[in-house]
Amino acid sequence: MRILVVEDDSETAGYLTSGLEEEGHAVSWSRAGRDGLFLAMTENFDLLIIDRMLPELDGLTLVKTLRAARIETAILFLTTMSGIDDRVTGLNAGGDDYLVKPFAFSELVARVKALSRRPRGTTVDTQFKVADLELDVVKHVVKRAGHEIQLQPREYRLLEYLMRHAGQVVTRTMLLDNVWNYHFDPKTNVVESHLSRLRTKIDKGFTPELIHTVRGAGYCLRAPE
C-alpha cells in the first residue's frame, strides 16, 4: 500500500516510516498540514495517517477539507488527544479510525490491515493480476502460475508499483520517488540492481517475460498481446 504519514515529530515519523516499510508499504512523510493536504489531494495514496496537532494546518481541518473535496482515501488519526470527545470529533470529521499515542506498533499494523479491507466510496485496489502473475496487497502474497514467490520488502514495493501501473512506461525517476522516496537522483544503480533481482524471481523459469526495459524511457510490466 502507498501510505502518507502527516506528522510533525520527526522521531515518531521515522519510527512509523521504518516500521511500515518493513511491512512492505511505500511510505511518504509530510511534516506540516498544508504540505500533507497538497500531497493527499494530488497523489494516489491508499491510506493517510494523520496527527491532530500539526503546524500550518491542524489535522482536523486537513481531514474536513479532504472530505469536502470528496477525497475518500482511508484516514487513521494518530494523536495524543485521547478524550472521548476528541475521538468523536475526529471520526465525525471524516476519520475512519483513531489511535492514541503512545501505541503498540502491532496494533497500528492491525488497524492498517483492517482499513485496507474496508470498502469505501471509491474502491481501493488490493489485488492485481498481469497474465499469471498475482499480487495481493492485504495478504502480502505474490504468485506466478500458482507458485508463491518470496520477495524482499523493497522488491515487493517495486513490483507493486509496476503492477499498479501495468502497461504503462514508468521512468527511473518515478521509481526513485515512489519506491525509494528519493526526491533526487542518488547517482547509484539501486533501481537497476533491484529490477535485475526482481526479474530473476518473477520471470526466470516462466513464460512469457513480463518485466521489460523500454530503451531510453524506463520500464514496463505488461502481458503479451
C-alpha positions as CSV (number, residue, x, y, z in Angstrom):
1,M,0.0,0.0,0.0
2,R,1.0,3.6,-0.5
3,I,0.8,5.4,2.8
4,L,1.1,9.1,3.6
5,V,2.2,10.0,7.2
6,V,1.5,13.6,8.2
7,E,3.4,14.0,11.5
8,D,5.4,16.9,12.7
9,D,7.5,14.9,15.2
10,S,10.5,13.6,13.2
11,E,11.2,10.8,15.7
12,T,7.7,9.4,15.5
13,A,7.6,9.8,11.7
14,G,10.9,8.0,11.4
15,Y,9.6,5.1,13.6
16,L,6.4,4.9,11.6
17,T,8.1,5.0,8.2
18,S,10.8,2.4,9.1
19,G,8.2,0.0,10.6
20,L,5.7,0.3,7.8
21,E,8.4,0.0,5.1
22,E,9.5,-3.3,6.8
23,E,5.9,-4.4,6.4
24,G,6.2,-3.8,2.7
25,H,4.4,-0.5,2.3
26,A,5.6,2.6,0.4
27,V,5.6,5.5,2.8
28,S,5.8,9.2,2.2
29,W,6.1,11.7,5.0
30,S,4.9,15.3,5.4
31,R,5.8,17.4,8.4
32,A,3.2,20.1,8.0
33,G,-0.6,20.1,7.5
34,R,-0.6,22.2,4.3
35,D,2.0,20.0,2.6
36,G,0.1,16.9,3.7
37,L,-3.1,18.3,2.3
38,F,-1.4,19.1,-1.1
39,L,0.0,15.5,-1.3
40,A,-3.2,13.9,-0.3
41,M,-5.1,15.8,-3.0
42,T,-2.6,15.4,-5.8
43,E,-1.2,11.9,-5.3
44,N,-2.8,8.5,-5.1
45,F,-2.5,7.0,-1.6
46,D,-4.3,4.0,-0.1
47,L,-4.1,5.3,3.5
48,L,-3.4,8.6,5.3
49,I,-2.0,8.5,8.9
50,I,-2.6,12.0,10.3
51,D,-1.7,13.7,13.6
52,R,-4.3,16.1,15.1
53,M,-1.8,18.7,16.2
54,L,0.2,19.9,13.1
55,P,1.8,23.2,12.1
56,E,0.2,25.4,9.4
57,L,-3.0,23.4,9.2
58,D,-4.3,21.2,12.0
59,G,-5.2,17.6,11.3
60,L,-8.9,18.0,11.9
61,T,-9.2,20.8,9.3
62,L,-7.0,18.8,6.9
63,V,-9.4,15.8,7.0
64,K,-12.5,18.0,6.8
65,T,-11.0,19.7,3.7
66,L,-10.3,16.3,2.1
67,R,-13.8,15.0,2.7
68,A,-15.3,18.2,1.4
69,A,-13.3,17.7,-1.8
70,R,-14.7,14.1,-2.0
71,I,-11.3,12.5,-1.4
72,E,-12.3,9.1,0.0
73,T,-8.8,7.8,1.0
74,A,-8.9,5.9,4.3
75,I,-7.7,8.0,7.2
76,L,-6.3,6.9,10.6
77,F,-5.8,9.6,13.2
78,L,-2.7,9.1,15.3
79,T,-2.6,11.5,18.2
80,T,-2.1,12.3,21.9
81,M,-5.6,13.7,22.1
82,S,-7.2,10.9,23.9
83,G,-10.5,12.1,25.3
84,I,-13.8,10.6,24.2
85,D,-14.9,14.0,22.7
86,D,-11.6,14.1,20.8
87,R,-12.2,10.7,19.3
88,V,-15.8,11.5,18.4
89,T,-14.8,14.8,16.8
90,G,-12.1,13.1,14.8
91,L,-14.4,10.4,13.5
92,N,-17.2,12.8,12.7
93,A,-14.7,15.0,10.7
94,G,-14.2,12.1,8.4
95,G,-11.6,9.9,10.0
96,D,-12.0,6.1,9.7
97,D,-10.1,5.1,12.8
98,Y,-8.5,6.8,15.8
99,L,-5.3,5.5,17.6
100,V,-3.9,7.3,20.7
101,K,-0.2,7.8,21.4
102,P,1.7,6.0,22.8
103,F,0.7,3.0,20.8
104,A,1.8,-0.6,20.2
105,F,3.2,-0.9,16.6
106,S,1.5,-4.3,16.3
107,E,-1.9,-2.6,16.9
108,L,-1.1,0.0,14.3
109,V,-0.3,-2.7,11.7
110,A,-3.5,-4.5,12.5
111,R,-5.6,-1.3,12.1
112,V,-3.8,-0.5,8.8
113,K,-4.7,-4.0,7.5
114,A,-8.3,-3.6,8.7
115,L,-8.6,-0.2,6.9
116,S,-7.2,-1.8,3.7
117,R,-10.1,-4.2,3.7
118,R,-12.8,-1.7,4.4
119,P,-14.9,-0.7,1.3
120,R,-15.1,3.0,0.5
121,G,-17.0,5.2,-1.9
122,T,-14.1,4.8,-4.3
123,T,-12.6,1.3,-4.4
124,V,-9.0,0.8,-3.3
125,D,-7.5,-2.0,-5.3
126,T,-5.9,-4.7,-3.2
127,Q,-5.4,-7.4,-5.8
128,F,-3.6,-7.1,-9.1
129,K,-3.1,-9.6,-11.9
130,V,-1.0,-9.5,-15.1
131,A,-1.0,-12.7,-17.1
132,D,-0.4,-15.4,-14.5
133,L,1.4,-13.0,-12.0
134,E,-0.8,-12.1,-9.0
135,L,-0.2,-9.7,-6.1
136,D,-2.5,-9.5,-3.1
137,V,-1.8,-6.3,-1.1
138,V,-3.8,-7.4,2.0
139,K,-2.3,-10.8,2.3
140,H,1.1,-9.6,1.1
141,V,1.4,-12.5,-1.3
142,V,2.9,-12.8,-4.7
143,K,2.3,-15.7,-7.0
144,R,3.3,-16.7,-10.6
145,A,1.5,-19.6,-12.2
146,G,0.2,-20.5,-8.8
147,H,3.6,-20.7,-7.2
148,E,4.3,-18.3,-4.3
149,I,7.3,-16.1,-4.8
150,Q,9.3,-14.7,-1.8
151,L,10.3,-11.1,-2.2
152,Q,12.3,-8.7,0.0
153,P,10.4,-5.6,1.2
154,R,11.9,-3.3,-1.4
155,E,11.4,-5.8,-4.2
156,Y,7.8,-6.2,-3.2
157,R,7.2,-2.4,-3.2
158,L,8.9,-2.2,-6.6
159,L,6.7,-5.0,-8.0
160,E,3.5,-3.4,-6.5
161,Y,4.3,-0.1,-8.2
162,L,4.9,-1.8,-11.5
163,M,1.7,-3.8,-11.3
164,R,-0.3,-0.7,-10.3
165,H,1.0,0.9,-13.5
166,A,0.8,-2.3,-15.6
167,G,1.0,-1.5,-19.3
168,Q,2.5,2.0,-18.7
169,V,6.1,3.0,-19.0
170,V,7.5,4.1,-15.7
171,T,10.7,6.1,-15.5
172,R,13.7,5.7,-13.2
173,T,12.7,9.0,-11.6
174,M,9.2,7.7,-10.9
175,L,10.6,4.6,-9.3
176,L,13.1,6.5,-7.1
177,D,10.3,8.9,-6.0
178,N,7.6,6.3,-5.3
179,V,9.5,3.2,-4.2
180,W,12.6,4.7,-2.5
181,N,11.2,8.1,-1.6
182,Y,14.2,9.7,-3.2
183,H,13.3,13.2,-4.5
184,F,16.7,13.4,-6.1
185,D,19.0,11.1,-8.1
186,P,21.4,9.3,-5.8
187,K,23.7,8.5,-8.7
188,T,23.7,4.8,-8.0
189,N,22.3,1.7,-9.8
190,V,19.9,1.0,-7.0
191,V,16.9,0.8,-9.4
192,E,18.7,-1.4,-11.9
193,S,20.1,-3.8,-9.4
194,H,16.7,-4.3,-7.7
195,L,15.0,-4.7,-11.1
196,S,17.5,-7.3,-12.0
197,R,16.8,-9.3,-8.9
198,L,13.1,-8.9,-9.3
199,R,13.3,-10.1,-12.9
200,T,15.2,-13.2,-11.7
201,K,12.4,-14.1,-9.3
202,I,9.4,-13.1,-11.5
203,D,10.5,-14.0,-15.0
204,K,13.1,-16.7,-14.8
205,G,11.6,-20.1,-15.5
206,F,8.3,-18.6,-16.5
207,T,6.8,-17.8,-19.9
208,P,6.3,-15.1,-21.1
209,E,8.6,-12.4,-19.7
210,L,6.6,-9.7,-18.1
211,I,9.1,-7.0,-17.0
212,H,10.5,-5.1,-20.0
213,T,13.1,-2.4,-20.4
214,V,11.9,0.4,-22.7
215,R,15.2,1.8,-24.1
216,G,15.6,5.5,-23.4
217,A,12.4,5.7,-21.4
218,G,12.1,3.4,-18.5
219,Y,10.4,0.1,-17.6
220,C,7.1,-1.6,-18.2
221,L,5.3,-4.6,-16.7
222,R,2.9,-6.0,-19.4
223,A,1.5,-9.2,-20.7
224,P,1.9,-10.1,-24.4
225,E,-1.0,-9.0,-26.6
